[in-house]
Amino acid sequence: MLAVLSGAAVVPVYITGSGRAWPKGQRLPRRTQVTVTFGPPVRFSDEGGKARKERYAEASRVMMAAIADLRDQVTGATPDRVPWQHVRAMGGAGLGAQSPPQNS
């Protein structure tokens, strides 16, 4: 909601290893490797024409897809859906979802 209203960039993040670091039922965490992977920032414009609840839900879907893409990159899994970058290209984001240009 705040990202849509303010236009602030949101950075998707995927964390692996936290379950091993502090398993359910353990009183104290264990020493283990935890990996944090950051994706490119995404911005959402507060476009008129759509209901506020619909814009928030759409922004949430785009962010969850971005996090799932990070998961797929880290784990090497094959995505079972259209990657979030393609949602915008196909006109499905509708919120002005943008990631900055990638430097090659």
C-alpha positions as a printed Julia matrix, in Angstrom:
104×3 Matrix{Float64}:
   0.0     0.0     0.0
   2.74    2.45    0.93
   4.73    1.67   -2.21
   1.69    2.34   -4.41
   0.73    5.55   -2.62
   4.23    7.0    -2.27
   5.9     5.73   -5.44
   8.83    4.54   -3.3
  11.02    1.77   -4.65
  10.54   -1.67   -3.11
  13.36   -4.21   -3.19
  12.34   -7.87   -3.36
  14.37  -10.12   -1.05
  14.69  -13.92   -0.81
  16.23  -15.5     2.31
  17.51  -19.07    2.48
  18.88  -20.98    5.46
  16.93  -19.2     8.18
  14.96  -22.37    8.95
  18.2   -24.24    9.65
  19.51  -21.35   11.74
  16.55  -21.35   14.1
  14.41  -24.48   13.64
  10.93  -24.57   15.1
  11.01  -25.7    18.71
  14.68  -24.7    19.3
  15.31  -22.35   22.19
  18.4   -20.79   20.64
  19.59  -20.32   17.07
  22.36  -22.48   15.58
  25.41  -21.32   13.74
  24.76  -21.88   10.02
  24.88  -20.04    6.73
  21.94  -17.76    5.91
  21.85  -16.24    2.41
  19.99  -13.05    1.53
  19.41  -12.35   -2.18
  18.25   -8.91   -3.34
  16.41   -8.25   -6.6
  16.2    -5.03   -8.58
  14.0    -2.28   -7.09
  10.42   -2.11   -8.31
   8.25    1.02   -8.36
   4.49    1.25   -8.59
   2.7     4.35   -9.8
  -0.62    5.29   -8.25
  -2.57    5.17  -11.51
  -6.16    6.28  -11.42
  -8.97    4.28  -12.94
  -8.58    1.15  -10.82
 -10.01    0.62   -7.37
  -7.48    1.13   -4.59
  -7.9    -2.43   -3.3
  -7.28   -3.79   -6.82
  -4.07   -1.71   -7.21
  -2.77   -2.99   -3.86
  -3.57   -6.59   -4.72
  -1.86   -6.26   -8.08
   1.25   -4.7    -6.5
   1.34   -7.58   -4.03
   1.14  -10.14   -6.85
   3.98   -8.45   -8.75
   6.19   -8.38   -5.62
   5.47  -12.03   -4.78
   6.32  -12.99   -8.37
   9.6   -11.02   -8.09
  10.46  -12.9    -4.89
   9.55  -16.21   -6.53
  11.89  -15.33   -9.42
  14.71  -14.77   -6.92
  13.9   -18.16   -5.37
  14.03  -19.8    -8.79
  17.4   -18.16   -9.52
  18.86  -19.3    -6.18
  17.48  -22.83   -6.23
  17.71  -23.38   -9.99
  14.01  -24.27  -10.09
  12.04  -23.92  -13.28
   9.4   -21.19  -12.93
   5.86  -22.53  -13.11
   4.43  -19.17  -14.16
   5.25  -16.11  -16.25
   8.2   -14.19  -14.71
   7.22  -10.82  -13.22
   9.38   -8.9   -15.74
   7.18  -10.26  -18.51
   3.97   -9.24  -16.73
   4.78   -5.58  -17.37
   5.85   -6.25  -20.95
   2.51   -7.95  -21.59
   0.6    -5.06  -20.01
  -0.56   -7.15  -17.08
   0.98   -5.13  -14.26
  -1.12   -2.04  -14.88
   0.54   -0.28  -11.98
   3.59    0.99  -13.79
   5.78   -1.72  -12.26
   9.3    -0.91  -13.32
  12.75   -2.21  -12.6
  15.8    -0.11  -13.43
  17.7    -0.91  -16.63
  20.28   -3.64  -16.14
  23.88   -2.6   -16.79
  25.65   -5.14  -18.96
